[in-house]
Amino acid sequence: MGRLTNAEWQMPNAKRPIFGRVGIVGFGLIGGSIALAARRAWPKTTIVAVDRDAIARQAVDTGRADRAGDSLDLLHDVDLVVLAAPVLTTIELLPALVPVVRDGALVTDVGSTKRVIVAAAEATTLPFVGGHPIAGAVYSGCEHATADLFDGHSWILTPRASHAAQLERLEDFVRGLGATPHVMTPELHDRYLAIISHLPQFASSALMHVVGKTGGDMALELAGAGLADSTRLAGSPPGIWKDIAVTNEDALRAALDELIHALEHLRDGLGDGSVVESTFASARRWREALLRARGER
């Protein structure tokens, strides 16, 4: 699929893409879903996928991408590059993109931490706006990608002043994918995400680890829906979380300290009904606030 012809651009029923050619590096759940959502919004969008050979072939064979391979050189003519790789891999890719990205193109990412990525991008000449869609699924891989993965979800953008001019187009692109863009600094992003995303993941994984280690298969056979619901995140692939932990260690450490303090307070107050009651009452109030914020109350 080539660039749109002048006739196609001028067709009254054609929906002009924000970015005519979108290159996606890392064609897993998020990258594949971006491709599907972009095609849903702008059917004429050309998708270029960069990943390992087998994944690249699958991307083309399933119609999720028009062109694919394992070389960054495939991105020489795209209008938007989306880095959808793990955080540390994204950092390694940034310098390699400098001789590839054409003038006028924009680079963004979907990493779950932003300070280290944005700093690495600023050390290059790339026109870069950091990004993070607050959406995902327990299962990874392009085969689980869906066009509606981002519908109704937030998508955080972390531009520096030098690249603020490109922000409006990227916000429009995010809206077209079904998400709601929010702009903030990389520092604020990492502090908030440590609390609302990284801490729940670590708590869920630690809980499942403890339950499985102490109870074993016999105890799990007796478990009800409560354990399954509270440990859903424990099914997340561990690889990406290593990168998140090392690139947001200070904020995550502070969040974990608060959780540990709360658990210790509960443990030490097990014989004091007021401690249990006050903690559970506070949790219930904040749970209701969360549901209201999500429009579920």
DRENVEX-238908 format. One record per residue (C-alpha): x, y, z; chain; residue number from 1; residue in three letters. Coordinates in nm, 4 decimals. Example, Ala and Ser with C-alpha at 12.3 -4.5 7.8 and 13.67 -1.06 7.14 Angstrom:
<rs>
        px        py        pz  ch    i   aa
    1.2300   -0.4500    0.7800   A    1  Ala
    1.3670   -0.1060    0.7140   A    2  Ser
</rs>
This chain:
<rs>
        px        py        pz  ch    i   aa
    0.0000    0.0000    0.0000   A    1  Met
    0.1587    0.3299   -0.1105   A    2  Gly
    0.1045    0.6914   -0.0199   A    3  Arg
   -0.2376    0.8367   -0.0863   A    4  Leu
   -0.2860    0.9862   -0.4293   A    5  Thr
   -0.4106    1.3429   -0.4684   A    6  Asn
   -0.7484    1.2041   -0.5707   A    7  Ala
   -0.7700    0.9926   -0.2549   A    8  Glu
   -0.6787    1.2881   -0.0334   A    9  Trp
   -0.9580    1.4888   -0.1929   A   10  Gln
   -1.2295    1.2205   -0.1785   A   11  Met
   -1.5164    1.3556    0.0361   A   12  Pro
   -1.5652    1.0196    0.2112   A   13  Asn
   -1.1949    0.9508    0.2733   A   14  Ala
   -1.0759    0.9952    0.6287   A   15  Lys
   -0.7343    1.1530    0.6018   A   16  Arg
   -0.4796    0.9882    0.8333   A   17  Pro
   -0.3029    1.2030    1.0929   A   18  Ile
    0.0146    1.0186    0.9902   A   19  Phe
    0.0016    0.8535    0.6476   A   20  Gly
    0.2736    0.5994    0.7285   A   21  Arg
    0.3173    0.4647    1.0803   A   22  Val
    0.6215    0.2562    1.1726   A   23  Gly
    0.5914    0.0372    1.4815   A   24  Ile
    0.9018   -0.1126    1.6411   A   25  Val
    0.7993   -0.4040    1.8598   A   26  Gly
    0.4866   -0.5663    1.7187   A   27  Phe
    0.3399   -0.7254    2.0301   A   28  Gly
    0.0136   -0.6608    2.2118   A   29  Leu
    0.0496   -0.2811    2.2242   A   30  Ile
    0.2205   -0.2377    1.8884   A   31  Gly
   -0.0249   -0.4662    1.7129   A   32  Gly
   -0.3215   -0.2949    1.8775   A   33  Ser
   -0.1928    0.0464    1.7668   A   34  Ile
   -0.1801   -0.0864    1.4102   A   35  Ala
   -0.5356   -0.2216    1.4284   A   36  Leu
   -0.6736    0.0902    1.5960   A   37  Ala
   -0.5030    0.3148    1.3394   A   38  Ala
   -0.6488    0.1104    1.0547   A   39  Arg
   -0.9919    0.1283    1.2180   A   40  Arg
   -0.9714    0.5079    1.2395   A   41  Ala
   -0.7904    0.5726    0.9099   A   42  Trp
   -0.8206    0.2779    0.6699   A   43  Pro
   -0.5670    0.4316    0.4316   A   44  Lys
   -0.2874    0.4313    0.6918   A   45  Thr
    0.0201    0.2343    0.5878   A   46  Thr
    0.1632    0.0235    0.8716   A   47  Ile
    0.5308   -0.0730    0.8798   A   48  Val
    0.6271   -0.3293    1.1433   A   49  Ala
    0.9799   -0.3883    1.2731   A   50  Val
    1.0401   -0.6990    1.4828   A   51  Asp
    1.1995   -1.0433    1.4634   A   52  Arg
    1.1528   -1.2225    1.1302   A   53  Asp
    0.8828   -1.4615    1.2492   A   54  Ala
    0.6762   -1.1838    1.4071   A   55  Ile
    0.7270   -0.9611    1.1029   A   56  Ala
    0.6008   -1.2339    0.8711   A   57  Arg
    0.3000   -1.2902    1.0948   A   58  Gln
    0.2238   -0.9174    1.0931   A   59  Ala
    0.2042   -0.9134    0.7135   A   60  Val
    0.0342   -1.2519    0.6780   A   61  Asp
   -0.2459   -1.1486    0.9145   A   62  Thr
   -0.2920   -0.8112    0.7444   A   63  Gly
   -0.1879   -0.6110    1.0492   A   64  Arg
    0.1039   -0.4563    0.8591   A   65  Ala
    0.1697   -0.3669    0.4961   A   66  Asp
    0.5455   -0.4063    0.5184   A   67  Arg
    0.7572   -0.5713    0.7866   A   68  Ala
    1.1071   -0.6908    0.8680   A   69  Gly
    1.3790   -0.6859    1.1295   A   70  Asp
    1.5645   -0.3746    1.0082   A   71  Ser
    1.5155   -0.0166    1.1233   A   72  Leu
    1.5928    0.0898    0.7665   A   73  Asp
    1.2289    0.0077    0.6863   A   74  Leu
    1.1364    0.3266    0.8733   A   75  Leu
    1.3139    0.5687    0.6388   A   76  His
    0.9911    0.7053    0.4874   A   77  Asp
    0.7396    0.6846    0.7730   A   78  Val
    0.5733    0.9883    0.9287   A   79  Asp
    0.5480    0.8502    1.2817   A   80  Leu
    0.7738    0.5996    1.4573   A   81  Val
    0.6201    0.4252    1.7600   A   82  Val
    0.8685    0.2436    1.9830   A   83  Leu
    0.6666   -0.0368    2.1432   A   84  Ala
    0.9574   -0.2307    2.2897   A   85  Ala
    1.0518   -0.2838    2.6572   A   86  Pro
    1.1887    0.0283    2.8258   A   87  Val
    1.5602   -0.0560    2.8185   A   88  Leu
    1.5347   -0.1778    2.4582   A   89  Thr
    1.3665    0.1507    2.3620   A   90  Thr
    1.6565    0.3425    2.5145   A   91  Ile
    1.9026    0.1360    2.3105   A   92  Glu
    1.7052    0.1954    1.9900   A   93  Leu
    1.6956    0.5754    2.0110   A   94  Leu
    2.0506    0.6495    1.8842   A   95  Pro
    2.0092    0.3921    1.6072   A   96  Ala
    1.7049    0.5803    1.4775   A   97  Leu
    1.8913    0.9079    1.4244   A   98  Val
    2.0260    0.8263    1.0742   A   99  Pro
    1.6990    0.6557    0.9756   A  100  Val
    1.4178    0.8949    1.0699   A  101  Val
    1.3450    1.1418    0.7924   A  102  Arg
    1.3043    1.5160    0.8342   A  103  Asp
    0.9528    1.6038    0.9440   A  104  Gly
    0.8813    1.2673    1.1037   A  105  Ala
    0.8005    1.2252    1.4728   A  106  Leu
    0.9108    0.9594    1.7216   A  107  Val
    0.7127    0.8465    2.0249   A  108  Thr
    0.7054    0.5444    2.2548   A  109  Asp
    0.4692    0.3505    2.4809   A  110  Val
    0.7021    0.2814    2.7738   A  111  Gly
    0.5669    0.2516    3.1273   A  112  Ser
    0.8356    0.4823    3.2676   A  113  Thr
    0.9273    0.8129    3.1126   A  114  Lys
    1.2153    0.9958    3.2829   A  115  Arg
    1.4956    0.7727    3.1568   A  116  Val
    1.3490    0.7388    2.8066   A  117  Ile
    1.2924    1.1128    2.7642   A  118  Val
    1.6437    1.1889    2.8892   A  119  Ala
    1.7888    0.9376    2.6430   A  120  Ala
    1.5883    1.0913    2.3579   A  121  Ala
    1.7062    1.4404    2.4523   A  122  Glu
    2.0648    1.3203    2.4111   A  123  Ala
    1.9870    1.2663    2.0406   A  124  Thr
    1.8564    1.4941    1.7667   A  125  Thr
    1.5304    1.3017    1.7318   A  126  Leu
    1.1977    1.4901    1.7400   A  127  Pro
    1.0569    1.2893    2.0294   A  128  Phe
    0.7435    1.3043    2.2447   A  129  Val
    0.7201    1.0401    2.5163   A  130  Gly
    0.3964    0.8464    2.5461   A  131  Gly
    0.2302    0.5808    2.7587   A  132  His
   -0.1123    0.4264    2.6908   A  133  Pro
   -0.2738    0.3173    3.0188   A  134  Ile
   -0.4105    0.0000    2.8662   A  135  Ala
   -0.3037   -0.3586    2.8360   A  136  Gly
   -0.3994   -0.7192    2.8889   A  137  Ala
   -0.2767   -1.0145    3.0864   A  138  Val
   -0.1617   -1.1931    2.7708   A  139  Tyr
    0.1138   -1.0501    2.5528   A  140  Ser
    0.1837   -1.1009    2.1851   A  141  Gly
    0.0449   -0.9668    1.8598   A  142  Cys
   -0.2085   -1.2487    1.8399   A  143  Glu
   -0.3905   -1.0875    2.1345   A  144  His
   -0.3947   -0.7380    1.9795   A  145  Ala
   -0.7342   -0.5723    1.9351   A  146  Thr
   -0.8504   -0.2528    1.7666   A  147  Ala
   -1.0421   -0.1437    2.0772   A  148  Asp
   -0.7651   -0.1953    2.3352   A  149  Leu
   -0.7301    0.1809    2.3977   A  150  Phe
   -1.0979    0.2764    2.3848   A  151  Asp
   -1.1893    0.4878    2.6857   A  152  Gly
   -0.8398    0.4681    2.8342   A  153  His
   -0.5941    0.7457    2.9173   A  154  Ser
   -0.2792    0.7969    2.7106   A  155  Trp
   -0.0131    1.0095    2.8797   A  156  Ile
    0.2167    1.2299    2.6692   A  157  Leu
    0.5337    1.3824    2.8118   A  158  Thr
    0.6699    1.6442    2.5693   A  159  Pro
    0.9650    1.8660    2.6428   A  160  Arg
    0.9323    2.2314    2.5413   A  161  Ala
    1.1549    2.1847    2.2361   A  162  Ser
    0.9110    1.9379    2.0808   A  163  His
    0.5818    2.0877    2.1935   A  164  Ala
    0.5008    2.1880    1.8339   A  165  Ala
    0.4451    1.8229    1.7392   A  166  Gln
    0.2182    1.7599    2.0358   A  167  Leu
   -0.1133    1.8572    1.8747   A  168  Glu
   -0.0828    1.6034    1.5924   A  169  Arg
    0.0104    1.3289    1.8351   A  170  Leu
   -0.2856    1.4167    2.0590   A  171  Glu
   -0.5160    1.3891    1.7563   A  172  Asp
   -0.3612    1.0529    1.6707   A  173  Phe
   -0.4183    0.9260    2.0249   A  174  Val
   -0.7808    1.0403    2.0158   A  175  Arg
   -0.8253    0.8600    1.6854   A  176  Gly
   -0.7033    0.5390    1.8493   A  177  Leu
   -0.9865    0.5756    2.1009   A  178  Gly
   -0.7861    0.7047    2.3972   A  179  Ala
   -0.7874    1.0326    2.5892   A  180  Thr
   -0.4540    1.2188    2.5889   A  181  Pro
   -0.3162    1.3705    2.9096   A  182  His
   -0.0047    1.5890    2.9088   A  183  Val
    0.2358    1.5967    3.2023   A  184  Met
    0.6053    1.5983    3.2827   A  185  Thr
    0.8045    1.2732    3.2781   A  186  Pro
    0.8717    1.3203    3.6484   A  187  Glu
    0.5042    1.3457    3.7399   A  188  Leu
    0.4204    1.0519    3.5153   A  189  His
    0.6685    0.8250    3.6913   A  190  Asp
    0.5510    0.9286    4.0373   A  191  Arg
    0.1830    0.8730    3.9531   A  192  Tyr
    0.2407    0.5451    3.7692   A  193  Leu
    0.4453    0.4066    4.0560   A  194  Ala
    0.1309    0.4415    4.2682   A  195  Ile
   -0.1534    0.3526    4.0315   A  196  Ile
    0.0136    0.0908    3.8095   A  197  Ser
    0.3499   -0.0374    3.9269   A  198  His
    0.2537   -0.0825    4.2925   A  199  Leu
   -0.0644   -0.2830    4.2127   A  200  Pro
    0.1384   -0.5085    3.9838   A  201  Gln
    0.4062   -0.5757    4.2441   A  202  Phe
    0.1463   -0.6247    4.5179   A  203  Ala
   -0.0532   -0.8691    4.3048   A  204  Ser
    0.2559   -1.0677    4.2069   A  205  Ser
    0.3861   -1.0752    4.5650   A  206  Ala
    0.0453   -1.1882    4.6933   A  207  Leu
    0.0233   -1.4722    4.4414   A  208  Met
    0.3819   -1.5716    4.5192   A  209  His
    0.3082   -1.5919    4.8922   A  210  Val
   -0.0219   -1.7745    4.8513   A  211  Val
    0.1247   -2.0303    4.6132   A  212  Gly
    0.4414   -2.0822    4.8168   A  213  Lys
    0.2639   -2.1253    5.1504   A  214  Thr
   -0.0556   -2.2979    5.0383   A  215  Gly
    0.0477   -2.4951    4.7320   A  216  Gly
   -0.1819   -2.6722    4.4908   A  217  Asp
   -0.4016   -2.8153    4.7635   A  218  Met
   -0.4950   -2.4722    4.8977   A  219  Ala
   -0.5466   -2.3291    4.5493   A  220  Leu
   -0.8105   -2.5944    4.4798   A  221  Glu
   -1.0178   -2.4360    4.7564   A  222  Leu
   -0.9740   -2.0762    4.6382   A  223  Ala
   -1.2723   -1.8703    4.5302   A  224  Gly
   -1.3161   -1.5758    4.2984   A  225  Ala
   -1.1611   -1.3308    4.5464   A  226  Gly
   -0.8109   -1.4697    4.5038   A  227  Leu
   -0.8424   -1.4856    4.1258   A  228  Ala
   -0.9724   -1.1273    4.1096   A  229  Asp
   -0.7076   -0.9831    4.3404   A  230  Ser
   -0.4195   -1.1581    4.1615   A  231  Thr
   -0.5221   -1.1033    3.7990   A  232  Arg
   -0.2134   -0.8914    3.7363   A  233  Leu
    0.0132   -1.1737    3.8542   A  234  Ala
   -0.0272   -1.3264    3.5085   A  235  Gly
    0.1684   -1.0399    3.3498   A  236  Ser
    0.4946   -1.1334    3.1707   A  237  Pro
    0.7888   -1.0697    3.4073   A  238  Pro
    1.0318   -0.9453    3.1431   A  239  Gly
    0.8864   -0.5986    3.0992   A  240  Ile
    0.8631   -0.5440    3.4736   A  241  Trp
    1.2373   -0.5813    3.5221   A  242  Lys
    1.2871   -0.2750    3.3024   A  243  Asp
    1.0126   -0.0815    3.4789   A  244  Ile
    1.1595   -0.1556    3.8217   A  245  Ala
    1.5105   -0.0453    3.7333   A  246  Val
    1.3980    0.2750    3.5587   A  247  Thr
    1.1514    0.3847    3.8276   A  248  Asn
    1.3237    0.2438    4.1343   A  249  Glu
    1.3004    0.5517    4.3565   A  250  Asp
    0.9279    0.6148    4.3049   A  251  Ala
    0.8399    0.2462    4.3241   A  252  Leu
    1.0493    0.1990    4.6373   A  253  Arg
    0.8607    0.4838    4.8077   A  254  Ala
    0.5259    0.3315    4.7074   A  255  Ala
    0.6283   -0.0129    4.8311   A  256  Leu
    0.7449    0.1385    5.1599   A  257  Asp
    0.3968    0.2858    5.2105   A  258  Glu
    0.2335   -0.0497    5.1361   A  259  Leu
    0.4695   -0.2347    5.3678   A  260  Ile
    0.3946    0.0183    5.6426   A  261  His
    0.0194   -0.0334    5.5930   A  262  Ala
    0.0574   -0.4122    5.6073   A  263  Leu
    0.2714   -0.3898    5.9181   A  264  Glu
    0.0116   -0.1631    6.0780   A  265  His
   -0.2578   -0.4212    6.0023   A  266  Leu
   -0.0409   -0.7070    6.1256   A  267  Arg
    0.0411   -0.5330    6.4527   A  268  Asp
   -0.3236   -0.4357    6.5018   A  269  Gly
   -0.4844   -0.7722    6.4348   A  270  Leu
   -0.5939   -0.7896    6.7966   A  271  Gly
   -0.7300   -0.4358    6.7840   A  272  Asp
   -1.0558   -0.4216    6.5919   A  273  Gly
   -1.0295   -0.0466    6.5432   A  274  Ser
   -0.7129   -0.0818    6.3328   A  275  Val
   -0.8719   -0.3324    6.0996   A  276  Val
   -1.1946   -0.1349    6.0818   A  277  Glu
   -1.0292    0.1995    6.0083   A  278  Ser
   -0.8013    0.0570    5.7397   A  279  Thr
   -1.0820   -0.1321    5.5690   A  280  Phe
   -1.3140    0.1700    5.5898   A  281  Ala
   -1.0498    0.3923    5.4298   A  282  Ser
   -0.9911    0.1347    5.1569   A  283  Ala
   -1.3625    0.1140    5.0859   A  284  Arg
   -1.3947    0.4936    5.0558   A  285  Arg
   -1.1030    0.5141    4.8141   A  286  Trp
   -1.2400    0.2205    4.6176   A  287  Arg
   -1.5662    0.4084    4.5723   A  288  Glu
   -1.3687    0.7158    4.4632   A  289  Ala
   -1.1846    0.5021    4.2069   A  290  Leu
   -1.5095    0.3687    4.0639   A  291  Leu
   -1.6525    0.7214    4.0401   A  292  Arg
   -1.3393    0.8411    3.8616   A  293  Ala
   -1.3830    0.5563    3.6138   A  294  Arg
   -1.7485    0.6437    3.5605   A  295  Gly
   -1.8650    0.3193    3.7196   A  296  Glu
   -2.0654    0.4864    3.9984   A  297  Arg
</rs>
